[in-house]
Amino acid sequence: MSPSRRAPTADEVLLEAESDLRAVSRALEQRSGGLGQNPEGLNLILSVSRQMTRVLNLDQLLDVIMDSVMQLTRAERGFLMLYDTDGILKFRVIRNPQGQIWEGADYQISRTITNRVLESGQPLWVKDASSESQLAQSSSISELKIRSCMCVPLWTSQPSERKIFGLIYIDSQQIQERFSAADLELLNALAAQAAIAIENAQLISDIKRLEEEKRLKLEEENRSLQQIIESKNELLGQSQPMEQVFSLIRRVAGSEVSVLLLG
């Protein structure tokens, strides 16, 4: 029988996350190609990487990630989606440059694009949707007047259980704001770091939740035990046999008579 492994603490998970993100940052610094041709974008990714190690709250972390995505790509709209516990892909962060508040059905993106990424597992860049016959026929792309868009997957870090747990999607309706291959490479690099940070933030949150549940359960068990002890003490002291014993003790307390109590 193999020995059981101790669950990591929140601090240990944080240290591991910092180590993972530092490793990704070093790899990015040593990389050439599209990233090297965009020093501003690379510097932003490295800055975000350092910032992500300091943000432990998941909601705050997602905001940091999407603010960085919008700054990096100059997109008009941006969406970060994560699978919930029921396996449903849900919007977690929504961004646009006008600060517009979307409600209900206004949460619209190209499902054609997101489905392609989920099926292939590969990042996708559409330079001009109107010029691609298959995409031009998509009702969502036509209705939203999308000209250029990008979508990248968020992968789990465990090789044995590698799967997509979310997506980052951005688009633009302006032809002059078309994205480039370099933008896609930068976005994919940022997504790789974001995925590590999100996973570890979720794990830290789960550990803290389990620790709190354990603490509350222990407090409840202690209260129940105390109530049982107090209840037994009351029953012992108020029972008829004990009353007779106490009465006998009171009668002989001042005498030299020896008394043997049998119970």
C-alpha positions as CSV (number, residue, x, y, z in Angstrom):
1,M,0.0,0.0,0.0
2,S,1.5,3.3,-1.0
3,P,1.8,6.0,1.6
4,S,-0.7,8.8,1.5
5,R,0.5,12.2,0.3
6,R,0.0,15.3,2.4
7,A,-2.1,17.9,0.8
8,P,-0.1,21.1,0.0
9,T,-0.7,24.2,2.0
10,A,-1.8,27.5,0.4
11,D,1.8,28.9,1.0
12,E,3.3,25.9,-0.7
13,V,1.0,26.3,-3.7
14,L,1.9,29.9,-4.0
15,L,5.6,29.2,-3.9
16,E,5.2,26.6,-6.7
17,A,3.2,29.0,-8.8
18,E,5.9,31.7,-8.4
19,S,8.5,29.2,-9.5
20,D,6.4,28.1,-12.5
21,L,5.8,31.7,-13.6
22,R,9.4,32.6,-13.2
23,A,10.4,29.7,-15.4
24,V,7.9,30.9,-18.1
25,S,9.3,34.4,-17.8
26,R,12.9,33.2,-18.3
27,A,11.8,31.2,-21.3
28,L,10.1,34.3,-22.8
29,E,13.2,36.4,-22.2
30,Q,15.3,33.9,-24.1
31,R,12.9,33.6,-27.0
32,S,13.3,35.1,-30.4
33,G,10.9,35.6,-33.3
34,G,7.5,37.4,-32.9
35,L,8.0,38.1,-29.2
36,G,11.5,39.5,-29.7
37,Q,10.2,41.8,-32.4
38,N,7.8,43.4,-30.0
39,P,9.8,44.5,-26.9
40,E,6.9,46.5,-25.6
41,G,4.6,43.5,-25.6
42,L,7.3,41.3,-24.1
43,N,7.9,43.7,-21.3
44,L,4.2,43.9,-20.6
45,I,4.0,40.1,-20.4
46,L,7.0,39.9,-18.0
47,S,5.4,42.7,-15.9
48,V,2.1,40.9,-15.8
49,S,3.8,37.6,-14.9
50,R,5.4,39.3,-11.8
51,Q,2.1,40.9,-10.9
52,M,0.2,37.6,-11.2
53,T,2.4,36.0,-8.5
54,R,1.2,38.6,-6.0
55,V,-2.6,38.3,-6.7
56,L,-4.2,35.4,-4.8
57,N,-7.8,36.3,-5.2
58,L,-9.2,34.6,-8.3
59,D,-11.6,37.4,-9.4
60,Q,-8.9,40.0,-9.0
61,L,-6.4,37.9,-10.9
62,L,-8.9,37.5,-13.8
63,D,-9.3,41.3,-13.9
64,V,-5.5,41.7,-14.1
65,I,-5.3,39.2,-16.9
66,M,-8.0,40.8,-19.1
67,D,-6.8,44.3,-18.5
68,S,-3.4,43.2,-19.7
69,V,-4.9,41.4,-22.7
70,M,-6.7,44.6,-23.8
71,Q,-3.6,46.7,-23.3
72,L,-1.5,44.2,-25.2
73,T,-3.8,43.6,-28.2
74,R,-5.7,46.9,-28.5
75,A,-8.9,44.9,-29.0
76,E,-12.3,46.5,-28.9
77,R,-13.9,43.7,-26.9
78,G,-12.4,41.0,-24.7
79,F,-13.8,38.0,-22.9
80,L,-12.4,35.5,-20.5
81,M,-14.4,32.3,-20.1
82,L,-13.9,29.4,-17.6
83,Y,-15.7,26.1,-17.3
84,D,-17.8,25.9,-14.1
85,T,-18.2,22.8,-11.9
86,D,-21.1,21.6,-14.1
87,G,-18.9,21.7,-17.2
88,I,-20.5,24.9,-18.7
89,L,-18.3,27.5,-20.3
90,K,-19.2,30.8,-18.6
91,F,-18.1,34.4,-19.0
92,R,-16.0,35.5,-16.0
93,V,-14.6,38.8,-17.3
94,I,-15.8,41.1,-20.1
95,R,-14.0,44.2,-21.4
96,N,-14.6,46.9,-23.9
97,P,-12.9,50.3,-24.4
98,Q,-16.1,52.3,-23.9
99,G,-16.8,50.9,-20.5
100,Q,-20.2,49.7,-21.8
101,I,-22.2,47.5,-19.4
102,W,-23.5,44.4,-21.1
103,E,-26.5,42.5,-19.8
104,G,-28.2,39.3,-20.7
105,A,-28.2,38.5,-24.5
106,D,-25.7,41.3,-25.0
107,Y,-23.0,38.8,-24.0
108,Q,-22.4,37.8,-27.7
109,I,-19.3,36.4,-29.2
110,S,-18.6,34.3,-32.3
111,R,-19.3,30.7,-31.2
112,T,-17.9,29.6,-34.5
113,I,-14.5,30.8,-33.5
114,T,-14.7,29.5,-29.9
115,N,-15.9,26.1,-31.0
116,R,-13.0,25.8,-33.5
117,V,-10.5,26.5,-30.7
118,L,-12.2,24.1,-28.3
119,E,-12.2,21.3,-30.9
120,S,-8.6,21.8,-32.2
121,G,-7.0,23.0,-29.0
122,Q,-5.0,25.5,-31.1
123,P,-5.0,29.3,-30.9
124,L,-6.9,30.9,-33.7
125,W,-6.3,34.3,-35.5
126,V,-8.8,35.6,-38.1
127,K,-7.3,38.5,-39.9
128,D,-10.4,39.5,-41.8
129,A,-13.6,37.5,-41.2
130,S,-15.4,39.0,-44.2
131,S,-12.8,37.6,-46.6
132,E,-13.0,34.0,-45.3
133,S,-16.0,32.3,-47.0
134,Q,-16.7,29.8,-44.1
135,L,-16.6,32.5,-41.5
136,A,-18.5,35.1,-43.5
137,Q,-21.5,32.7,-43.6
138,S,-21.5,32.5,-39.8
139,S,-24.6,34.4,-38.4
140,S,-22.8,35.4,-35.2
141,I,-19.9,37.0,-37.1
142,S,-22.3,38.7,-39.5
143,E,-24.6,40.0,-36.8
144,L,-21.7,41.3,-34.6
145,K,-19.9,42.8,-37.7
146,I,-16.6,41.2,-36.5
147,R,-13.7,42.0,-38.8
148,S,-10.8,40.5,-36.9
149,C,-10.6,38.3,-33.9
150,M,-8.3,36.0,-31.9
151,C,-9.0,33.2,-29.5
152,V,-6.6,31.1,-27.4
153,P,-7.2,28.2,-25.0
154,L,-6.3,28.0,-21.4
155,W,-4.7,24.6,-20.7
156,T,-4.3,22.7,-17.4
157,S,-0.7,22.3,-16.4
158,Q,-0.8,18.6,-15.4
159,P,0.5,16.5,-18.4
160,S,-1.5,13.5,-17.3
161,E,-4.8,15.4,-17.2
162,R,-4.1,18.1,-19.8
163,K,-7.4,19.7,-20.9
164,I,-8.8,23.1,-21.8
165,F,-10.4,24.8,-18.8
166,G,-11.1,28.1,-20.4
167,L,-10.7,30.6,-23.3
168,I,-9.6,34.1,-23.9
169,Y,-11.4,35.7,-26.8
170,I,-10.9,39.2,-28.3
171,D,-12.3,40.9,-31.5
172,S,-12.6,44.1,-33.3
173,Q,-15.1,45.6,-35.7
174,Q,-12.7,48.1,-37.2
175,I,-10.7,47.1,-40.3
176,Q,-7.8,49.3,-39.3
177,E,-7.5,47.5,-36.0
178,R,-6.7,44.1,-37.5
179,F,-4.6,41.8,-35.3
180,S,-1.3,40.4,-36.5
181,A,0.6,37.1,-36.1
182,A,2.8,38.8,-33.5
183,D,-0.3,39.7,-31.6
184,L,-1.4,36.1,-31.6
185,E,2.0,34.9,-30.3
186,L,2.0,37.5,-27.5
187,L,-1.6,36.6,-26.6
188,N,-0.7,32.9,-26.5
189,A,2.3,33.5,-24.4
190,L,0.2,35.6,-21.9
191,A,-2.4,32.8,-21.9
192,A,0.2,30.2,-20.9
193,Q,1.2,32.2,-17.9
194,A,-2.4,33.2,-17.1
195,A,-3.4,29.5,-17.1
196,I,-0.8,28.6,-14.5
197,A,-1.8,31.6,-12.3
198,I,-5.5,30.8,-12.6
199,E,-5.0,27.1,-11.7
200,N,-3.0,28.0,-8.6
201,A,-5.4,30.7,-7.5
202,Q,-8.2,28.1,-7.8
203,L,-6.2,25.6,-5.8
204,I,-5.4,28.1,-3.1
205,S,-9.0,29.0,-2.9
206,D,-10.0,25.4,-2.6
207,I,-7.4,24.7,0.2
208,K,-8.6,27.8,2.2
209,R,-12.2,26.7,1.8
210,L,-11.4,23.1,3.0
211,E,-9.4,24.5,5.9
212,E,-12.3,26.7,6.9
213,E,-14.7,23.8,6.6
214,K,-12.5,21.7,8.7
215,R,-12.2,24.5,11.4
216,L,-16.0,24.9,11.5
217,K,-16.6,21.2,11.7
218,L,-14.1,20.9,14.6
219,E,-15.8,23.8,16.4
220,E,-19.2,22.1,15.9
221,E,-17.9,18.8,17.2
222,N,-16.4,20.5,20.3
223,R,-19.7,22.3,21.0
224,S,-21.6,19.0,20.6
225,L,-19.2,17.2,22.9
226,Q,-19.4,20.0,25.5
227,Q,-23.2,19.7,25.4
228,I,-23.1,16.0,25.9
229,I,-20.7,16.3,28.9
230,E,-22.9,19.0,30.5
231,S,-26.0,17.0,29.8
232,K,-24.5,13.9,31.5
233,N,-23.3,15.9,34.5
234,E,-26.9,17.3,34.9
235,L,-28.4,13.8,34.6
236,L,-26.0,12.3,37.1
237,G,-26.5,15.0,39.7
238,Q,-30.3,15.1,39.4
239,S,-31.1,11.4,39.3
240,Q,-33.0,9.7,42.3
241,P,-30.1,7.4,43.3
242,M,-27.6,10.3,43.4
243,E,-30.0,12.4,45.5
244,Q,-30.1,9.5,48.0
245,V,-26.4,9.3,48.0
246,F,-26.1,13.1,48.6
247,S,-28.6,12.9,51.4
248,L,-26.7,10.1,53.1
249,I,-23.4,12.1,52.8
250,R,-25.1,15.1,54.4
251,R,-26.3,13.1,57.4
252,V,-23.0,11.4,58.2
253,A,-20.7,14.2,57.2
254,G,-20.3,15.5,60.8
255,S,-20.0,12.0,62.5
256,E,-17.2,9.5,62.8
257,V,-19.3,6.7,61.2
258,S,-17.7,4.9,58.3
259,V,-19.9,4.5,55.3
260,L,-19.3,2.2,52.3
261,L,-21.1,3.2,49.1
262,L,-21.7,0.4,46.5
263,G,-22.7,1.3,43.0
